[in-house]
Amino acid sequence: MTVVTMQQVECALKKTVGRKGMSDQELKNLAEYLMSFFGYADEVIDNRLTSEDRDVFYMLEEEGLLTTTQEEVLLKKGKLWRIHYWILKKDQIIRLASMDEAGAVVHDEAAEVYDQISDEEWARHRGAAGGDSGKQPGRDETH
């Protein structure tokens, strides 16, 4: 599961709705407001929103930061129930946050170290970290 930080959300908002004249404090408040709905989740059920919340979500959908989906459930009485969800476009937020003001992607040189590690090294590390050899941990290993 991809996680976005508050800083990434603020940066993405600055590069979208911020260009329409919102102050840094307004952008920070909007980021906090948005993340208060999502937290670590990817989606929010539409029924949870007020009409004012929904207006903000529609604005953010226009900017490409949110999208919607729906699910149809057949009730016992034979009626079809539609459930609408708002989905946080985390990949888009991360992409926007990693761009400079001119639109070029900014590379994190420190993170590029991980790209240089071979698949074999990652596999060896995963095997050592998983360490599930079937034995129960000793008393000292659990505390």
MODELLER restraints for C-alpha pairs under 7 A, 6 or more apart:
rsr = mdl.restraints
at = mdl.atoms
rsr.add(forms.Gaussian(group=physical.xy_distance, feature=features.Distance(at['CA:3:A'], at['CA:40:A']), mean=6.69, stdev=0.5))
rsr.add(forms.Gaussian(group=physical.xy_distance, feature=features.Distance(at['CA:4:A'], at['CA:90:A']), mean=6.37, stdev=0.5))
rsr.add(forms.Gaussian(group=physical.xy_distance, feature=features.Distance(at['CA:4:A'], at['CA:94:A']), mean=6.92, stdev=0.5))
rsr.add(forms.Gaussian(group=physical.xy_distance, feature=features.Distance(at['CA:6:A'], at['CA:31:A']), mean=6.74, stdev=0.5))
rsr.add(forms.Gaussian(group=physical.xy_distance, feature=features.Distance(at['CA:8:A'], at['CA:93:A']), mean=6.62, stdev=0.5))
rsr.add(forms.Gaussian(group=physical.xy_distance, feature=features.Distance(at['CA:8:A'], at['CA:94:A']), mean=6.26, stdev=0.5))
rsr.add(forms.Gaussian(group=physical.xy_distance, feature=features.Distance(at['CA:8:A'], at['CA:97:A']), mean=5.15, stdev=0.5))
rsr.add(forms.Gaussian(group=physical.xy_distance, feature=features.Distance(at['CA:9:A'], at['CA:31:A']), mean=5.94, stdev=0.5))
rsr.add(forms.Gaussian(group=physical.xy_distance, feature=features.Distance(at['CA:9:A'], at['CA:93:A']), mean=6.19, stdev=0.5))
rsr.add(forms.Gaussian(group=physical.xy_distance, feature=features.Distance(at['CA:10:A'], at['CA:27:A']), mean=6.23, stdev=0.5))
rsr.add(forms.Gaussian(group=physical.xy_distance, feature=features.Distance(at['CA:10:A'], at['CA:28:A']), mean=5.94, stdev=0.5))
rsr.add(forms.Gaussian(group=physical.xy_distance, feature=features.Distance(at['CA:10:A'], at['CA:31:A']), mean=5.54, stdev=0.5))
rsr.add(forms.Gaussian(group=physical.xy_distance, feature=features.Distance(at['CA:11:A'], at['CA:97:A']), mean=5.11, stdev=0.5))
rsr.add(forms.Gaussian(group=physical.xy_distance, feature=features.Distance(at['CA:12:A'], at['CA:93:A']), mean=5.46, stdev=0.5))
rsr.add(forms.Gaussian(group=physical.xy_distance, feature=features.Distance(at['CA:12:A'], at['CA:96:A']), mean=5.08, stdev=0.5))
rsr.add(forms.Gaussian(group=physical.xy_distance, feature=features.Distance(at['CA:12:A'], at['CA:97:A']), mean=5.00, stdev=0.5))
rsr.add(forms.Gaussian(group=physical.xy_distance, feature=features.Distance(at['CA:13:A'], at['CA:27:A']), mean=6.51, stdev=0.5))
rsr.add(forms.Gaussian(group=physical.xy_distance, feature=features.Distance(at['CA:14:A'], at['CA:27:A']), mean=6.62, stdev=0.5))
rsr.add(forms.Gaussian(group=physical.xy_distance, feature=features.Distance(at['CA:16:A'], at['CA:63:A']), mean=6.21, stdev=0.5))
rsr.add(forms.Gaussian(group=physical.xy_distance, feature=features.Distance(at['CA:18:A'], at['CA:27:A']), mean=6.89, stdev=0.5))
rsr.add(forms.Gaussian(group=physical.xy_distance, feature=features.Distance(at['CA:37:A'], at['CA:44:A']), mean=6.81, stdev=0.5))
rsr.add(forms.Gaussian(group=physical.xy_distance, feature=features.Distance(at['CA:38:A'], at['CA:44:A']), mean=6.39, stdev=0.5))
rsr.add(forms.Gaussian(group=physical.xy_distance, feature=features.Distance(at['CA:42:A'], at['CA:87:A']), mean=5.78, stdev=0.5))
rsr.add(forms.Gaussian(group=physical.xy_distance, feature=features.Distance(at['CA:42:A'], at['CA:88:A']), mean=5.63, stdev=0.5))
rsr.add(forms.Gaussian(group=physical.xy_distance, feature=features.Distance(at['CA:43:A'], at['CA:85:A']), mean=6.26, stdev=0.5))
rsr.add(forms.Gaussian(group=physical.xy_distance, feature=features.Distance(at['CA:43:A'], at['CA:86:A']), mean=5.39, stdev=0.5))
rsr.add(forms.Gaussian(group=physical.xy_distance, feature=features.Distance(at['CA:43:A'], at['CA:87:A']), mean=4.35, stdev=0.5))
rsr.add(forms.Gaussian(group=physical.xy_distance, feature=features.Distance(at['CA:43:A'], at['CA:88:A']), mean=6.17, stdev=0.5))
rsr.add(forms.Gaussian(group=physical.xy_distance, feature=features.Distance(at['CA:44:A'], at['CA:85:A']), mean=5.49, stdev=0.5))
rsr.add(forms.Gaussian(group=physical.xy_distance, feature=features.Distance(at['CA:44:A'], at['CA:86:A']), mean=5.16, stdev=0.5))
rsr.add(forms.Gaussian(group=physical.xy_distance, feature=features.Distance(at['CA:44:A'], at['CA:87:A']), mean=6.59, stdev=0.5))
rsr.add(forms.Gaussian(group=physical.xy_distance, feature=features.Distance(at['CA:45:A'], at['CA:84:A']), mean=6.08, stdev=0.5))
rsr.add(forms.Gaussian(group=physical.xy_distance, feature=features.Distance(at['CA:45:A'], at['CA:85:A']), mean=4.46, stdev=0.5))
rsr.add(forms.Gaussian(group=physical.xy_distance, feature=features.Distance(at['CA:45:A'], at['CA:86:A']), mean=6.32, stdev=0.5))
rsr.add(forms.Gaussian(group=physical.xy_distance, feature=features.Distance(at['CA:46:A'], at['CA:84:A']), mean=5.38, stdev=0.5))
rsr.add(forms.Gaussian(group=physical.xy_distance, feature=features.Distance(at['CA:46:A'], at['CA:85:A']), mean=5.23, stdev=0.5))
rsr.add(forms.Gaussian(group=physical.xy_distance, feature=features.Distance(at['CA:46:A'], at['CA:86:A']), mean=6.42, stdev=0.5))
rsr.add(forms.Gaussian(group=physical.xy_distance, feature=features.Distance(at['CA:60:A'], at['CA:66:A']), mean=5.85, stdev=0.5))
rsr.add(forms.Gaussian(group=physical.xy_distance, feature=features.Distance(at['CA:61:A'], at['CA:67:A']), mean=5.61, stdev=0.5))
rsr.add(forms.Gaussian(group=physical.xy_distance, feature=features.Distance(at['CA:65:A'], at['CA:88:A']), mean=6.37, stdev=0.5))
rsr.add(forms.Gaussian(group=physical.xy_distance, feature=features.Distance(at['CA:65:A'], at['CA:89:A']), mean=5.29, stdev=0.5))
rsr.add(forms.Gaussian(group=physical.xy_distance, feature=features.Distance(at['CA:65:A'], at['CA:92:A']), mean=6.53, stdev=0.5))
rsr.add(forms.Gaussian(group=physical.xy_distance, feature=features.Distance(at['CA:65:A'], at['CA:93:A']), mean=6.46, stdev=0.5))
rsr.add(forms.Gaussian(group=physical.xy_distance, feature=features.Distance(at['CA:66:A'], at['CA:86:A']), mean=6.64, stdev=0.5))
rsr.add(forms.Gaussian(group=physical.xy_distance, feature=features.Distance(at['CA:66:A'], at['CA:87:A']), mean=5.56, stdev=0.5))
rsr.add(forms.Gaussian(group=physical.xy_distance, feature=features.Distance(at['CA:66:A'], at['CA:88:A']), mean=4.81, stdev=0.5))
rsr.add(forms.Gaussian(group=physical.xy_distance, feature=features.Distance(at['CA:66:A'], at['CA:89:A']), mean=5.32, stdev=0.5))
rsr.add(forms.Gaussian(group=physical.xy_distance, feature=features.Distance(at['CA:67:A'], at['CA:86:A']), mean=5.82, stdev=0.5))
rsr.add(forms.Gaussian(group=physical.xy_distance, feature=features.Distance(at['CA:67:A'], at['CA:87:A']), mean=5.20, stdev=0.5))
rsr.add(forms.Gaussian(group=physical.xy_distance, feature=features.Distance(at['CA:67:A'], at['CA:88:A']), mean=6.72, stdev=0.5))
rsr.add(forms.Gaussian(group=physical.xy_distance, feature=features.Distance(at['CA:67:A'], at['CA:89:A']), mean=6.89, stdev=0.5))
rsr.add(forms.Gaussian(group=physical.xy_distance, feature=features.Distance(at['CA:68:A'], at['CA:85:A']), mean=5.58, stdev=0.5))
rsr.add(forms.Gaussian(group=physical.xy_distance, feature=features.Distance(at['CA:68:A'], at['CA:86:A']), mean=4.57, stdev=0.5))
rsr.add(forms.Gaussian(group=physical.xy_distance, feature=features.Distance(at['CA:68:A'], at['CA:87:A']), mean=5.73, stdev=0.5))
rsr.add(forms.Gaussian(group=physical.xy_distance, feature=features.Distance(at['CA:69:A'], at['CA:84:A']), mean=5.93, stdev=0.5))
rsr.add(forms.Gaussian(group=physical.xy_distance, feature=features.Distance(at['CA:69:A'], at['CA:85:A']), mean=5.34, stdev=0.5))
rsr.add(forms.Gaussian(group=physical.xy_distance, feature=features.Distance(at['CA:69:A'], at['CA:86:A']), mean=6.62, stdev=0.5))
rsr.add(forms.Gaussian(group=physical.xy_distance, feature=features.Distance(at['CA:70:A'], at['CA:82:A']), mean=6.54, stdev=0.5))
rsr.add(forms.Gaussian(group=physical.xy_distance, feature=features.Distance(at['CA:70:A'], at['CA:83:A']), mean=5.43, stdev=0.5))
rsr.add(forms.Gaussian(group=physical.xy_distance, feature=features.Distance(at['CA:70:A'], at['CA:84:A']), mean=4.33, stdev=0.5))
rsr.add(forms.Gaussian(group=physical.xy_distance, feature=features.Distance(at['CA:70:A'], at['CA:85:A']), mean=5.87, stdev=0.5))
rsr.add(forms.Gaussian(group=physical.xy_distance, feature=features.Distance(at['CA:71:A'], at['CA:82:A']), mean=5.67, stdev=0.5))
rsr.add(forms.Gaussian(group=physical.xy_distance, feature=features.Distance(at['CA:71:A'], at['CA:83:A']), mean=5.13, stdev=0.5))
rsr.add(forms.Gaussian(group=physical.xy_distance, feature=features.Distance(at['CA:71:A'], at['CA:84:A']), mean=6.52, stdev=0.5))
rsr.add(forms.Gaussian(group=physical.xy_distance, feature=features.Distance(at['CA:72:A'], at['CA:80:A']), mean=6.48, stdev=0.5))
rsr.add(forms.Gaussian(group=physical.xy_distance, feature=features.Distance(at['CA:72:A'], at['CA:81:A']), mean=5.59, stdev=0.5))
rsr.add(forms.Gaussian(group=physical.xy_distance, feature=features.Distance(at['CA:72:A'], at['CA:82:A']), mean=4.53, stdev=0.5))
rsr.add(forms.Gaussian(group=physical.xy_distance, feature=features.Distance(at['CA:72:A'], at['CA:83:A']), mean=6.31, stdev=0.5))
rsr.add(forms.Gaussian(group=physical.xy_distance, feature=features.Distance(at['CA:73:A'], at['CA:80:A']), mean=5.76, stdev=0.5))
rsr.add(forms.Gaussian(group=physical.xy_distance, feature=features.Distance(at['CA:73:A'], at['CA:81:A']), mean=5.08, stdev=0.5))
rsr.add(forms.Gaussian(group=physical.xy_distance, feature=features.Distance(at['CA:73:A'], at['CA:82:A']), mean=6.36, stdev=0.5))
rsr.add(forms.Gaussian(group=physical.xy_distance, feature=features.Distance(at['CA:74:A'], at['CA:80:A']), mean=4.65, stdev=0.5))
rsr.add(forms.Gaussian(group=physical.xy_distance, feature=features.Distance(at['CA:74:A'], at['CA:81:A']), mean=6.13, stdev=0.5))
rsr.add(forms.Gaussian(group=physical.xy_distance, feature=features.Distance(at['CA:75:A'], at['CA:81:A']), mean=6.77, stdev=0.5))
rsr.add(forms.Gaussian(group=physical.xy_distance, feature=features.Distance(at['CA:98:A'], at['CA:105:A']), mean=5.71, stdev=0.5))
rsr.add(forms.Gaussian(group=physical.xy_distance, feature=features.Distance(at['CA:98:A'], at['CA:106:A']), mean=5.55, stdev=0.5))
rsr.add(forms.Gaussian(group=physical.xy_distance, feature=features.Distance(at['CA:99:A'], at['CA:105:A']), mean=4.25, stdev=0.5))
rsr.add(forms.Gaussian(group=physical.xy_distance, feature=features.Distance(at['CA:99:A'], at['CA:106:A']), mean=5.41, stdev=0.5))
rsr.add(forms.Gaussian(group=physical.xy_distance, feature=features.Distance(at['CA:100:A'], at['CA:106:A']), mean=6.11, stdev=0.5))
